[in-house]
């Protein structure tokens, strides 16, 4: 049996729609190597109940993950991770920087939402300039 993936969360006060929050968190876990090929995701009903959202919200997140080639829905095994694993060595520098950022944020008492907002802003700045 595979280990339990980290808990997902939904911030109802966020301007980001709940399905996108779920999709983004799962995609990050897949790309970060936390969820590897063959890992089973919770059923849509179970995840919806855990997060306090509608089943359709989780279904949309899973559908977008499937369209991106990160998961596949299979009749007998449920939704499983199918791809998205990082290329060995290519993302080591980025992963190390992310680990350093997470440690610095914890040490300085910066909350997760702020860290994500700072990183998202940095990505937007570098995409346009």
FENLINNOR-V477189 format. One record per pair of residues at least 12 apart in sequence whose C-alpha atoms are under 8 Angstrom apart, sorted by the first residue. I is the first residue (numbers start at 1). J is the second residue. D is the distance in whole Angstrom. If there is no record, write none. Layout:
BEGIN
i=I j=J d=D
i=I j=J d=D
END
This chain:
BEGIN
i=2 j=39 d=7
i=2 j=40 d=8
i=5 j=34 d=7
i=5 j=35 d=7
i=8 j=22 d=7
i=8 j=25 d=7
i=8 j=26 d=8
i=8 j=51 d=8
i=9 j=21 d=8
i=9 j=22 d=7
i=9 j=51 d=6
i=10 j=22 d=7
i=10 j=51 d=6
i=18 j=53 d=8
i=18 j=57 d=7
i=19 j=57 d=5
i=19 j=58 d=6
i=19 j=60 d=6
i=19 j=61 d=5
i=20 j=61 d=6
i=22 j=58 d=7
i=22 j=61 d=6
i=23 j=61 d=5
i=23 j=62 d=7
i=23 j=64 d=7
i=23 j=65 d=6
i=27 j=65 d=7
i=27 j=70 d=7
i=30 j=70 d=7
i=30 j=81 d=7
i=30 j=83 d=8
i=30 j=84 d=6
i=30 j=85 d=6
i=31 j=84 d=5
i=31 j=85 d=5
i=31 j=86 d=6
i=32 j=85 d=7
i=32 j=86 d=7
i=32 j=95 d=8
i=33 j=85 d=6
i=33 j=86 d=7
i=35 j=81 d=7
i=36 j=81 d=6
i=36 j=82 d=8
i=36 j=83 d=8
i=36 j=85 d=7
i=37 j=80 d=7
i=37 j=81 d=5
i=37 j=82 d=5
i=37 j=83 d=6
i=37 j=85 d=7
i=38 j=80 d=6
i=38 j=81 d=5
i=38 j=82 d=6
i=39 j=80 d=5
i=39 j=81 d=5
i=40 j=77 d=8
i=40 j=78 d=7
i=40 j=79 d=6
i=40 j=80 d=4
i=40 j=81 d=7
i=41 j=78 d=7
i=41 j=79 d=6
i=41 j=80 d=6
i=41 j=81 d=7
i=42 j=79 d=7
i=43 j=78 d=7
i=43 j=79 d=7
i=44 j=58 d=6
i=44 j=59 d=6
i=69 j=82 d=7
i=69 j=83 d=6
i=69 j=84 d=7
i=70 j=82 d=5
i=70 j=83 d=5
i=70 j=84 d=5
i=71 j=83 d=7
i=102 j=115 d=8
END
